[in-house]
Amino acid sequence: MKNNKAIVFAVCAALISGCASMFQGANQNLTISTLNDSNVDKTRCSVKNEEGSWDAAPNSAVSIHRDGNIMDIHCENDLQTGMSQLEPKFDGGYLALDLLLDACIISCIVDGVSNSFYEYPQSAIVSMREK
């Protein structure tokens, strides 16, 4: 009986939230590394997509909001600057689960609004150059 309640609860939670939202969430971690950075202690990076913008230090993780659009990364210190872009990947496996779960009636809307179908690479390298 307890197992049946757990299964019913899991199915209801998935219907309300969507598979990608439930398993991945709307946020993910991103680690930015700088290449040829002569002043890494003073380098600061700005990460931006259509869902928001975040400040980050090189070689540390920052939590970003998933998005289906290109992410811009700009790093700068007193002497150098660098830019990079990340393209998200669409995870069709979660779409297939949503189709099986509720024919994509509720779950796809939830996952689509939260951009949980998408994932950026977990790390980015920004090549620094003199200003």
Phi and psi in radians as a Rosetta constraint file:
Dihedral C 1 N 2 CA 2 C 2 CIRCULARHARMONIC -1.137 0.35
Dihedral N 2 CA 2 C 2 N 3 CIRCULARHARMONIC -0.651 0.35
Dihedral C 2 N 3 CA 3 C 3 CIRCULARHARMONIC -1.118 0.35
Dihedral N 3 CA 3 C 3 N 4 CIRCULARHARMONIC -0.688 0.35
Dihedral C 3 N 4 CA 4 C 4 CIRCULARHARMONIC -1.113 0.35
Dihedral N 4 CA 4 C 4 N 5 CIRCULARHARMONIC -0.708 0.35
Dihedral C 4 N 5 CA 5 C 5 CIRCULARHARMONIC -1.118 0.35
Dihedral N 5 CA 5 C 5 N 6 CIRCULARHARMONIC -0.699 0.35
Dihedral C 5 N 6 CA 6 C 6 CIRCULARHARMONIC -1.131 0.35
Dihedral N 6 CA 6 C 6 N 7 CIRCULARHARMONIC -0.713 0.35
Dihedral C 6 N 7 CA 7 C 7 CIRCULARHARMONIC -1.151 0.35
Dihedral N 7 CA 7 C 7 N 8 CIRCULARHARMONIC -0.798 0.35
Dihedral C 7 N 8 CA 8 C 8 CIRCULARHARMONIC -1.076 0.35
Dihedral N 8 CA 8 C 8 N 9 CIRCULARHARMONIC -0.733 0.35
Dihedral C 8 N 9 CA 9 C 9 CIRCULARHARMONIC -1.086 0.35
Dihedral N 9 CA 9 C 9 N 10 CIRCULARHARMONIC -0.775 0.35
Dihedral C 9 N 10 CA 10 C 10 CIRCULARHARMONIC -1.107 0.35
Dihedral N 10 CA 10 C 10 N 11 CIRCULARHARMONIC -0.738 0.35
Dihedral C 10 N 11 CA 11 C 11 CIRCULARHARMONIC -1.131 0.35
Dihedral N 11 CA 11 C 11 N 12 CIRCULARHARMONIC -0.753 0.35
Dihedral C 11 N 12 CA 12 C 12 CIRCULARHARMONIC -1.114 0.35
Dihedral N 12 CA 12 C 12 N 13 CIRCULARHARMONIC -0.746 0.35
Dihedral C 12 N 13 CA 13 C 13 CIRCULARHARMONIC -1.091 0.35
Dihedral N 13 CA 13 C 13 N 14 CIRCULARHARMONIC -0.716 0.35
Dihedral C 13 N 14 CA 14 C 14 CIRCULARHARMONIC -1.158 0.35
Dihedral N 14 CA 14 C 14 N 15 CIRCULARHARMONIC -0.683 0.35
Dihedral C 14 N 15 CA 15 C 15 CIRCULARHARMONIC -1.106 0.35
Dihedral N 15 CA 15 C 15 N 16 CIRCULARHARMONIC -0.685 0.35
Dihedral C 15 N 16 CA 16 C 16 CIRCULARHARMONIC -1.318 0.35
Dihedral N 16 CA 16 C 16 N 17 CIRCULARHARMONIC -0.650 0.35
Dihedral C 16 N 17 CA 17 C 17 CIRCULARHARMONIC -1.805 0.35
Dihedral N 17 CA 17 C 17 N 18 CIRCULARHARMONIC -0.455 0.35
Dihedral C 17 N 18 CA 18 C 18 CIRCULARHARMONIC 1.583 0.35
Dihedral N 18 CA 18 C 18 N 19 CIRCULARHARMONIC 2.543 0.35
Dihedral C 18 N 19 CA 19 C 19 CIRCULARHARMONIC -1.137 0.35
Dihedral N 19 CA 19 C 19 N 20 CIRCULARHARMONIC -0.820 0.35
Dihedral C 19 N 20 CA 20 C 20 CIRCULARHARMONIC -1.138 0.35
Dihedral N 20 CA 20 C 20 N 21 CIRCULARHARMONIC -0.702 0.35
Dihedral C 20 N 21 CA 21 C 21 CIRCULARHARMONIC -1.108 0.35
Dihedral N 21 CA 21 C 21 N 22 CIRCULARHARMONIC -0.690 0.35
Dihedral C 21 N 22 CA 22 C 22 CIRCULARHARMONIC -1.238 0.35
Dihedral N 22 CA 22 C 22 N 23 CIRCULARHARMONIC -0.737 0.35
Dihedral C 22 N 23 CA 23 C 23 CIRCULARHARMONIC -1.593 0.35
Dihedral N 23 CA 23 C 23 N 24 CIRCULARHARMONIC -0.599 0.35
Dihedral C 23 N 24 CA 24 C 24 CIRCULARHARMONIC -1.825 0.35
Dihedral N 24 CA 24 C 24 N 25 CIRCULARHARMONIC -0.665 0.35
Dihedral C 24 N 25 CA 25 C 25 CIRCULARHARMONIC 1.437 0.35
Dihedral N 25 CA 25 C 25 N 26 CIRCULARHARMONIC 3.045 0.35
Dihedral C 25 N 26 CA 26 C 26 CIRCULARHARMONIC -1.498 0.35
Dihedral N 26 CA 26 C 26 N 27 CIRCULARHARMONIC -0.226 0.35
Dihedral C 26 N 27 CA 27 C 27 CIRCULARHARMONIC -2.001 0.35
Dihedral N 27 CA 27 C 27 N 28 CIRCULARHARMONIC 2.776 0.35
Dihedral C 27 N 28 CA 28 C 28 CIRCULARHARMONIC -2.598 0.35
Dihedral N 28 CA 28 C 28 N 29 CIRCULARHARMONIC 2.810 0.35
Dihedral C 28 N 29 CA 29 C 29 CIRCULARHARMONIC -1.590 0.35
Dihedral N 29 CA 29 C 29 N 30 CIRCULARHARMONIC 2.516 0.35
Dihedral C 29 N 30 CA 30 C 30 CIRCULARHARMONIC -2.333 0.35
Dihedral N 30 CA 30 C 30 N 31 CIRCULARHARMONIC 2.279 0.35
Dihedral C 30 N 31 CA 31 C 31 CIRCULARHARMONIC -1.914 0.35
Dihedral N 31 CA 31 C 31 N 32 CIRCULARHARMONIC 2.235 0.35
Dihedral C 31 N 32 CA 32 C 32 CIRCULARHARMONIC -1.873 0.35
Dihedral N 32 CA 32 C 32 N 33 CIRCULARHARMONIC 2.257 0.35
Dihedral C 32 N 33 CA 33 C 33 CIRCULARHARMONIC -2.019 0.35
Dihedral N 33 CA 33 C 33 N 34 CIRCULARHARMONIC 2.495 0.35
Dihedral C 33 N 34 CA 34 C 34 CIRCULARHARMONIC -1.867 0.35
Dihedral N 34 CA 34 C 34 N 35 CIRCULARHARMONIC 2.503 0.35
Dihedral C 34 N 35 CA 35 C 35 CIRCULARHARMONIC -1.950 0.35
Dihedral N 35 CA 35 C 35 N 36 CIRCULARHARMONIC 2.367 0.35
Dihedral C 35 N 36 CA 36 C 36 CIRCULARHARMONIC 1.084 0.35
Dihedral N 36 CA 36 C 36 N 37 CIRCULARHARMONIC 0.595 0.35
Dihedral C 36 N 37 CA 37 C 37 CIRCULARHARMONIC -1.526 0.35
Dihedral N 37 CA 37 C 37 N 38 CIRCULARHARMONIC 1.971 0.35
Dihedral C 37 N 38 CA 38 C 38 CIRCULARHARMONIC -1.461 0.35
Dihedral N 38 CA 38 C 38 N 39 CIRCULARHARMONIC -0.179 0.35
Dihedral C 38 N 39 CA 39 C 39 CIRCULARHARMONIC -2.501 0.35
Dihedral N 39 CA 39 C 39 N 40 CIRCULARHARMONIC 1.020 0.35
Dihedral C 39 N 40 CA 40 C 40 CIRCULARHARMONIC -1.046 0.35
Dihedral N 40 CA 40 C 40 N 41 CIRCULARHARMONIC -0.516 0.35
Dihedral C 40 N 41 CA 41 C 41 CIRCULARHARMONIC -1.159 0.35
Dihedral N 41 CA 41 C 41 N 42 CIRCULARHARMONIC -0.454 0.35
Dihedral C 41 N 42 CA 42 C 42 CIRCULARHARMONIC -1.845 0.35
Dihedral N 42 CA 42 C 42 N 43 CIRCULARHARMONIC 0.004 0.35
Dihedral C 42 N 43 CA 43 C 43 CIRCULARHARMONIC -1.342 0.35
Dihedral N 43 CA 43 C 43 N 44 CIRCULARHARMONIC 2.352 0.35
Dihedral C 43 N 44 CA 44 C 44 CIRCULARHARMONIC -2.252 0.35
Dihedral N 44 CA 44 C 44 N 45 CIRCULARHARMONIC 2.504 0.35
Dihedral C 44 N 45 CA 45 C 45 CIRCULARHARMONIC -2.086 0.35
Dihedral N 45 CA 45 C 45 N 46 CIRCULARHARMONIC 2.567 0.35
Dihedral C 45 N 46 CA 46 C 46 CIRCULARHARMONIC -2.042 0.35
Dihedral N 46 CA 46 C 46 N 47 CIRCULARHARMONIC 2.242 0.35
Dihedral C 46 N 47 CA 47 C 47 CIRCULARHARMONIC -2.020 0.35
Dihedral N 47 CA 47 C 47 N 48 CIRCULARHARMONIC 2.299 0.35
Dihedral C 47 N 48 CA 48 C 48 CIRCULARHARMONIC -2.539 0.35
Dihedral N 48 CA 48 C 48 N 49 CIRCULARHARMONIC 2.353 0.35
Dihedral C 48 N 49 CA 49 C 49 CIRCULARHARMONIC -2.444 0.35
Dihedral N 49 CA 49 C 49 N 50 CIRCULARHARMONIC -3.010 0.35
Dihedral C 49 N 50 CA 50 C 50 CIRCULARHARMONIC -1.225 0.35
Dihedral N 50 CA 50 C 50 N 51 CIRCULARHARMONIC -0.218 0.35
Dihedral C 50 N 51 CA 51 C 51 CIRCULARHARMONIC -1.584 0.35
Dihedral N 51 CA 51 C 51 N 52 CIRCULARHARMONIC -0.249 0.35
Dihedral C 51 N 52 CA 52 C 52 CIRCULARHARMONIC 2.777 0.35
Dihedral N 52 CA 52 C 52 N 53 CIRCULARHARMONIC -2.993 0.35
Dihedral C 52 N 53 CA 53 C 53 CIRCULARHARMONIC -2.423 0.35
Dihedral N 53 CA 53 C 53 N 54 CIRCULARHARMONIC 2.607 0.35
Dihedral C 53 N 54 CA 54 C 54 CIRCULARHARMONIC -2.439 0.35
Dihedral N 54 CA 54 C 54 N 55 CIRCULARHARMONIC 2.574 0.35
Dihedral C 54 N 55 CA 55 C 55 CIRCULARHARMONIC -1.734 0.35
Dihedral N 55 CA 55 C 55 N 56 CIRCULARHARMONIC 2.507 0.35
Dihedral C 55 N 56 CA 56 C 56 CIRCULARHARMONIC -2.570 0.35
Dihedral N 56 CA 56 C 56 N 57 CIRCULARHARMONIC 2.692 0.35
Dihedral C 56 N 57 CA 57 C 57 CIRCULARHARMONIC -1.802 0.35
Dihedral N 57 CA 57 C 57 N 58 CIRCULARHARMONIC 2.583 0.35
Dihedral C 57 N 58 CA 58 C 58 CIRCULARHARMONIC -1.035 0.35
Dihedral N 58 CA 58 C 58 N 59 CIRCULARHARMONIC 2.567 0.35
Dihedral C 58 N 59 CA 59 C 59 CIRCULARHARMONIC 1.137 0.35
Dihedral N 59 CA 59 C 59 N 60 CIRCULARHARMONIC 0.450 0.35
Dihedral C 59 N 60 CA 60 C 60 CIRCULARHARMONIC -2.390 0.35
Dihedral N 60 CA 60 C 60 N 61 CIRCULARHARMONIC 2.675 0.35
Dihedral C 60 N 61 CA 61 C 61 CIRCULARHARMONIC -1.495 0.35
Dihedral N 61 CA 61 C 61 N 62 CIRCULARHARMONIC 2.523 0.35
Dihedral C 61 N 62 CA 62 C 62 CIRCULARHARMONIC -2.244 0.35
Dihedral N 62 CA 62 C 62 N 63 CIRCULARHARMONIC 2.449 0.35
Dihedral C 62 N 63 CA 63 C 63 CIRCULARHARMONIC -1.525 0.35
Dihedral N 63 CA 63 C 63 N 64 CIRCULARHARMONIC 2.142 0.35
Dihedral C 63 N 64 CA 64 C 64 CIRCULARHARMONIC -2.079 0.35
Dihedral N 64 CA 64 C 64 N 65 CIRCULARHARMONIC 2.818 0.35
Dihedral C 64 N 65 CA 65 C 65 CIRCULARHARMONIC -1.579 0.35
Dihedral N 65 CA 65 C 65 N 66 CIRCULARHARMONIC 2.327 0.35
Dihedral C 65 N 66 CA 66 C 66 CIRCULARHARMONIC -1.104 0.35
Dihedral N 66 CA 66 C 66 N 67 CIRCULARHARMONIC 2.637 0.35
Dihedral C 66 N 67 CA 67 C 67 CIRCULARHARMONIC -2.754 0.35
Dihedral N 67 CA 67 C 67 N 68 CIRCULARHARMONIC 2.716 0.35
Dihedral C 67 N 68 CA 68 C 68 CIRCULARHARMONIC -1.589 0.35
Dihedral N 68 CA 68 C 68 N 69 CIRCULARHARMONIC 0.131 0.35
Dihedral C 68 N 69 CA 69 C 69 CIRCULARHARMONIC -1.981 0.35
Dihedral N 69 CA 69 C 69 N 70 CIRCULARHARMONIC 2.906 0.35
Dihedral C 69 N 70 CA 70 C 70 CIRCULARHARMONIC -1.098 0.35
Dihedral N 70 CA 70 C 70 N 71 CIRCULARHARMONIC 2.450 0.35
Dihedral C 70 N 71 CA 71 C 71 CIRCULARHARMONIC -1.775 0.35
Dihedral N 71 CA 71 C 71 N 72 CIRCULARHARMONIC 2.295 0.35
Dihedral C 71 N 72 CA 72 C 72 CIRCULARHARMONIC -1.719 0.35
Dihedral N 72 CA 72 C 72 N 73 CIRCULARHARMONIC 2.372 0.35
Dihedral C 72 N 73 CA 73 C 73 CIRCULARHARMONIC -2.183 0.35
Dihedral N 73 CA 73 C 73 N 74 CIRCULARHARMONIC 2.225 0.35
Dihedral C 73 N 74 CA 74 C 74 CIRCULARHARMONIC -2.255 0.35
Dihedral N 74 CA 74 C 74 N 75 CIRCULARHARMONIC 2.152 0.35
Dihedral C 74 N 75 CA 75 C 75 CIRCULARHARMONIC -2.047 0.35
Dihedral N 75 CA 75 C 75 N 76 CIRCULARHARMONIC 2.565 0.35
Dihedral C 75 N 76 CA 76 C 76 CIRCULARHARMONIC -2.719 0.35
Dihedral N 76 CA 76 C 76 N 77 CIRCULARHARMONIC 2.534 0.35
Dihedral C 76 N 77 CA 77 C 77 CIRCULARHARMONIC -2.367 0.35
Dihedral N 77 CA 77 C 77 N 78 CIRCULARHARMONIC -2.946 0.35
Dihedral C 77 N 78 CA 78 C 78 CIRCULARHARMONIC -1.070 0.35
Dihedral N 78 CA 78 C 78 N 79 CIRCULARHARMONIC -0.550 0.35
Dihedral C 78 N 79 CA 79 C 79 CIRCULARHARMONIC -1.967 0.35
Dihedral N 79 CA 79 C 79 N 80 CIRCULARHARMONIC -0.333 0.35
Dihedral C 79 N 80 CA 80 C 80 CIRCULARHARMONIC -2.311 0.35
Dihedral N 80 CA 80 C 80 N 81 CIRCULARHARMONIC 2.854 0.35
Dihedral C 80 N 81 CA 81 C 81 CIRCULARHARMONIC -2.543 0.35
Dihedral N 81 CA 81 C 81 N 82 CIRCULARHARMONIC 2.747 0.35
Dihedral C 81 N 82 CA 82 C 82 CIRCULARHARMONIC -2.798 0.35
Dihedral N 82 CA 82 C 82 N 83 CIRCULARHARMONIC 2.633 0.35
Dihedral C 82 N 83 CA 83 C 83 CIRCULARHARMONIC -2.380 0.35
Dihedral N 83 CA 83 C 83 N 84 CIRCULARHARMONIC 2.644 0.35
Dihedral C 83 N 84 CA 84 C 84 CIRCULARHARMONIC -2.684 0.35
Dihedral N 84 CA 84 C 84 N 85 CIRCULARHARMONIC 2.860 0.35
Dihedral C 84 N 85 CA 85 C 85 CIRCULARHARMONIC -2.351 0.35
Dihedral N 85 CA 85 C 85 N 86 CIRCULARHARMONIC 2.545 0.35
Dihedral C 85 N 86 CA 86 C 86 CIRCULARHARMONIC -2.097 0.35
Dihedral N 86 CA 86 C 86 N 87 CIRCULARHARMONIC 2.384 0.35
Dihedral C 86 N 87 CA 87 C 87 CIRCULARHARMONIC -1.812 0.35
Dihedral N 87 CA 87 C 87 N 88 CIRCULARHARMONIC 2.305 0.35
Dihedral C 87 N 88 CA 88 C 88 CIRCULARHARMONIC -1.342 0.35
Dihedral N 88 CA 88 C 88 N 89 CIRCULARHARMONIC 2.759 0.35
Dihedral C 88 N 89 CA 89 C 89 CIRCULARHARMONIC -1.973 0.35
Dihedral N 89 CA 89 C 89 N 90 CIRCULARHARMONIC 2.451 0.35
Dihedral C 89 N 90 CA 90 C 90 CIRCULARHARMONIC -1.524 0.35
Dihedral N 90 CA 90 C 90 N 91 CIRCULARHARMONIC 2.258 0.35
Dihedral C 90 N 91 CA 91 C 91 CIRCULARHARMONIC -1.745 0.35
Dihedral N 91 CA 91 C 91 N 92 CIRCULARHARMONIC 1.671 0.35
Dihedral C 91 N 92 CA 92 C 92 CIRCULARHARMONIC -1.212 0.35
Dihedral N 92 CA 92 C 92 N 93 CIRCULARHARMONIC -0.263 0.35
Dihedral C 92 N 93 CA 93 C 93 CIRCULARHARMONIC -1.096 0.35
Dihedral N 93 CA 93 C 93 N 94 CIRCULARHARMONIC -0.690 0.35
Dihedral C 93 N 94 CA 94 C 94 CIRCULARHARMONIC -1.223 0.35
Dihedral N 94 CA 94 C 94 N 95 CIRCULARHARMONIC -0.574 0.35
Dihedral C 94 N 95 CA 95 C 95 CIRCULARHARMONIC -1.101 0.35
Dihedral N 95 CA 95 C 95 N 96 CIRCULARHARMONIC -0.740 0.35
Dihedral C 95 N 96 CA 96 C 96 CIRCULARHARMONIC -1.084 0.35
Dihedral N 96 CA 96 C 96 N 97 CIRCULARHARMONIC -0.723 0.35
Dihedral C 96 N 97 CA 97 C 97 CIRCULARHARMONIC -1.104 0.35
Dihedral N 97 CA 97 C 97 N 98 CIRCULARHARMONIC -0.719 0.35
Dihedral C 97 N 98 CA 98 C 98 CIRCULARHARMONIC -1.104 0.35
Dihedral N 98 CA 98 C 98 N 99 CIRCULARHARMONIC -0.676 0.35
Dihedral C 98 N 99 CA 99 C 99 CIRCULARHARMONIC -1.108 0.35
Dihedral N 99 CA 99 C 99 N 100 CIRCULARHARMONIC -0.722 0.35
Dihedral C 99 N 100 CA 100 C 100 CIRCULARHARMONIC -1.230 0.35
Dihedral N 100 CA 100 C 100 N 101 CIRCULARHARMONIC -0.617 0.35
Dihedral C 100 N 101 CA 101 C 101 CIRCULARHARMONIC -1.224 0.35
Dihedral N 101 CA 101 C 101 N 102 CIRCULARHARMONIC -0.944 0.35
Dihedral C 101 N 102 CA 102 C 102 CIRCULARHARMONIC -2.501 0.35
Dihedral N 102 CA 102 C 102 N 103 CIRCULARHARMONIC 0.491 0.35
Dihedral C 102 N 103 CA 103 C 103 CIRCULARHARMONIC 0.995 0.35
Dihedral N 103 CA 103 C 103 N 104 CIRCULARHARMONIC 0.480 0.35
Dihedral C 103 N 104 CA 104 C 104 CIRCULARHARMONIC 1.172 0.35
Dihedral N 104 CA 104 C 104 N 105 CIRCULARHARMONIC 0.407 0.35
Dihedral C 104 N 105 CA 105 C 105 CIRCULARHARMONIC -1.317 0.35
Dihedral N 105 CA 105 C 105 N 106 CIRCULARHARMONIC -0.922 0.35
Dihedral C 105 N 106 CA 106 C 106 CIRCULARHARMONIC -1.833 0.35
Dihedral N 106 CA 106 C 106 N 107 CIRCULARHARMONIC -0.805 0.35
Dihedral C 106 N 107 CA 107 C 107 CIRCULARHARMONIC -1.068 0.35
Dihedral N 107 CA 107 C 107 N 108 CIRCULARHARMONIC -0.683 0.35
Dihedral C 107 N 108 CA 108 C 108 CIRCULARHARMONIC -1.174 0.35
Dihedral N 108 CA 108 C 108 N 109 CIRCULARHARMONIC -0.611 0.35
Dihedral C 108 N 109 CA 109 C 109 CIRCULARHARMONIC -1.138 0.35
Dihedral N 109 CA 109 C 109 N 110 CIRCULARHARMONIC -0.814 0.35
Dihedral C 109 N 110 CA 110 C 110 CIRCULARHARMONIC -1.089 0.35
Dihedral N 110 CA 110 C 110 N 111 CIRCULARHARMONIC -0.843 0.35
Dihedral C 110 N 111 CA 111 C 111 CIRCULARHARMONIC -1.151 0.35
Dihedral N 111 CA 111 C 111 N 112 CIRCULARHARMONIC -0.626 0.35
Dihedral C 111 N 112 CA 112 C 112 CIRCULARHARMONIC -1.203 0.35
Dihedral N 112 CA 112 C 112 N 113 CIRCULARHARMONIC -0.748 0.35
Dihedral C 112 N 113 CA 113 C 113 CIRCULARHARMONIC -1.137 0.35
Dihedral N 113 CA 113 C 113 N 114 CIRCULARHARMONIC -0.663 0.35
Dihedral C 113 N 114 CA 114 C 114 CIRCULARHARMONIC -1.491 0.35
Dihedral N 114 CA 114 C 114 N 115 CIRCULARHARMONIC -0.063 0.35
Dihedral C 114 N 115 CA 115 C 115 CIRCULARHARMONIC 1.059 0.35
Dihedral N 115 CA 115 C 115 N 116 CIRCULARHARMONIC 0.428 0.35
Dihedral C 115 N 116 CA 116 C 116 CIRCULARHARMONIC -1.229 0.35
Dihedral N 116 CA 116 C 116 N 117 CIRCULARHARMONIC -0.234 0.35
Dihedral C 116 N 117 CA 117 C 117 CIRCULARHARMONIC -1.243 0.35
Dihedral N 117 CA 117 C 117 N 118 CIRCULARHARMONIC -0.289 0.35
Dihedral C 117 N 118 CA 118 C 118 CIRCULARHARMONIC -1.838 0.35
Dihedral N 118 CA 118 C 118 N 119 CIRCULARHARMONIC 2.668 0.35
Dihedral C 118 N 119 CA 119 C 119 CIRCULARHARMONIC -2.568 0.35
Dihedral N 119 CA 119 C 119 N 120 CIRCULARHARMONIC 2.333 0.35
Dihedral C 119 N 120 CA 120 C 120 CIRCULARHARMONIC -1.508 0.35
Dihedral N 120 CA 120 C 120 N 121 CIRCULARHARMONIC 2.790 0.35
Dihedral C 120 N 121 CA 121 C 121 CIRCULARHARMONIC -0.983 0.35
Dihedral N 121 CA 121 C 121 N 122 CIRCULARHARMONIC 2.659 0.35
Dihedral C 121 N 122 CA 122 C 122 CIRCULARHARMONIC -1.330 0.35
Dihedral N 122 CA 122 C 122 N 123 CIRCULARHARMONIC -0.264 0.35
Dihedral C 122 N 123 CA 123 C 123 CIRCULARHARMONIC -2.476 0.35
Dihedral N 123 CA 123 C 123 N 124 CIRCULARHARMONIC 2.704 0.35
Dihedral C 123 N 124 CA 124 C 124 CIRCULARHARMONIC -2.395 0.35
Dihedral N 124 CA 124 C 124 N 125 CIRCULARHARMONIC 2.525 0.35
Dihedral C 124 N 125 CA 125 C 125 CIRCULARHARMONIC -1.992 0.35
Dihedral N 125 CA 125 C 125 N 126 CIRCULARHARMONIC 2.203 0.35
Dihedral C 125 N 126 CA 126 C 126 CIRCULARHARMONIC -1.950 0.35
Dihedral N 126 CA 126 C 126 N 127 CIRCULARHARMONIC 2.102 0.35
Dihedral C 126 N 127 CA 127 C 127 CIRCULARHARMONIC -1.459 0.35
Dihedral N 127 CA 127 C 127 N 128 CIRCULARHARMONIC 2.131 0.35
Dihedral C 127 N 128 CA 128 C 128 CIRCULARHARMONIC -1.587 0.35
Dihedral N 128 CA 128 C 128 N 129 CIRCULARHARMONIC 2.523 0.35
Dihedral C 128 N 129 CA 129 C 129 CIRCULARHARMONIC -2.432 0.35
Dihedral N 129 CA 129 C 129 N 130 CIRCULARHARMONIC 2.830 0.35
Dihedral C 129 N 130 CA 130 C 130 CIRCULARHARMONIC -1.117 0.35
Dihedral N 130 CA 130 C 130 N 131 CIRCULARHARMONIC 2.544 0.35
